[in-house]
Amino acid sequence: MGVEQKLGNMGIVTAKLEDVVNWARTRAMWPMLFGLACCAIEMMAAQASNYDMSRFGMELMRASPRQSDLMIVAGRVSRKMAPVLRRLYDQMPDPKWVIAMGDCSSCGGVFNNYAIVPGVDEVVPVDVYVAGCPPRPEGLIHGILTLYDKVRKQKIRDWA
């Protein structure tokens, strides 16, 4: 049973506004690269031809925060880099999302050090955590699909 059989000759399709907007948001996310350590190599590998994140609507990583709505923090964040990270996050347009990629950005990793932030969630709000040291490109893709599920479930009252 296709749509044509159910609708007949009317040619009308109905949908809820929040479903259409959330579908569009998931199909056109523009990630901003913020690679700080070895996790950045895995993030680049996820963008390359073997894993091809462009099939999820992410044709290329943006270097400008004003053109991106997804920040992927890949690697350890030092105390000196934290204000820069926050400034770039603040320059991103709403709605915006953050993925913490790797153990270093999630919880500080193996660096029990005063100079490393023990989790990027102290600087910016994180939507999805991707575990691993470094996580495989499949892990990043799974994190992106998890973020897609989260965005698809948003309600209109959550948009403000």
N, C-alpha and C positions, 0 to 999 in steps of 0.2 A: 504494500500500500504506500504509494508515494504521496507527496503533498498535492500533486495535481489531481489525484483521484479524490482526495478528501475535500479540496476546495472547489472542484469543478471548474467553471469558466470565470469565476470571480477574480482570480489573480490577486487576492489579498492575504497577507500573512500578518498575524498579530503577535506582539511580544511585549513583555514588560520593559519599561524604560531602563530600569537598573540592570536587567539582563543584557540588553543591547550595549549599554555603556561599559559594563564590566567585560563583556566579550571583546569590545574594541580596545579596552585598556590592556587586556592580556595579549592581544595579537599585535600590539604596536609598542611594546616596551623598548626603551632605548637605554641600554646600560652604560654607566660611566665607569671606566676602568679606574681602579684605585689599587693597583698591585704594588705591594710593599716588600715581598719576600718570595720564597720559593713557590708559594701558592699561585703567584701570578703566572708562572710557567704553565701550570695546569689550567688556569683560566684561559690562557692563549691557546692551549691545545683544544679546549672545548669549542673555541671559535673557529678552529682550523677545519680542514676538509673531512677528517675522520669522524668528527662528532657533529659539526655543522650546526651551530646554534641559530643560523639564519632561517632554519625551518620553523623556528618558534617566533619569527618576526624580529629577531635581533640581528640585523644585517651587519652592523659594525659597532664596535665600542666607541663611545663618544669621549672626547677629552674635555669637553666643555660642560660644566654643570647646568647651564641654562638650556641645554638641548637634551637632557637625560632625566629619566624619572626612576631609574633603578641604580643604586650604588652597590657595587660588589666590592667589599673590603676584603682583599686577599693578602693575608700576612700579618705580621706583628705591627702594632701601632705603638710608637714611642710617645713619651710625654711631650716631646718637642713637636711631633707630627699631629697630635690630637687637636690643637686649635685650628690647624689647616683643614683637617678632616671635617670639623664642625662648620667652618666657614663655607666649604664646598657644599656640604649638606644644606645649609641655609640658603644657598644660591639656587638650589634646584627648585623647579616649579612644583606646585602641588597638583595631584597627589604624587607622593614619592615613597619609595620602598628601599630597604637595605637588606642585603644578604651578607652575613658574616661567614667568610669562606676560610675554613681551616681552624685548627686548635688555637693558633696564636691569636687570631682575631676574636675567637669565641671566648677563650678563658685565659689568655696569656701564654698558653703553651708550656714548653719546658723552661721558659725564661722566668725564673723566680728572681726578678730584678727590679730595682726601684725605677728604672728608666722605661720599662715596658708597661703599658696600660693593661691591667688584668681583665680584658674583655672590652670590645669596642662598644658594648652597650652602655658603658659609662659616658660615652661621648655622644652617640647618636642612637635613636631607637632602632632596634633590629627586629625584622619581621621573620627571617628564616636563618637558622644556623646550619651550616654544612660541616659535618665532622670529618676529621682525618688530618694526617700530617705527612705530606700534603694530601688533600682529598683528590681523588681521581676526577677526570672530566665528567664521568657518569654521575658522580656525587653532586657536582655543580648543576648538571642538567636536572637531576632529581630535585634539588633545591629550588630551581626555577619553576618546575612543574608544581611543587608544593606551594610556591608563592602564587602561581596562577590559580590554584584551588582557593587560596585565601582571598584573592581579589574577586573571583567569581561569586563568592558568598557574601560580599559586602552589600549592605542595604543603603538606601538613599539617606537615611538619617546618619549613617557613618561618614558620608562624604564631606560634611562641614568641618 
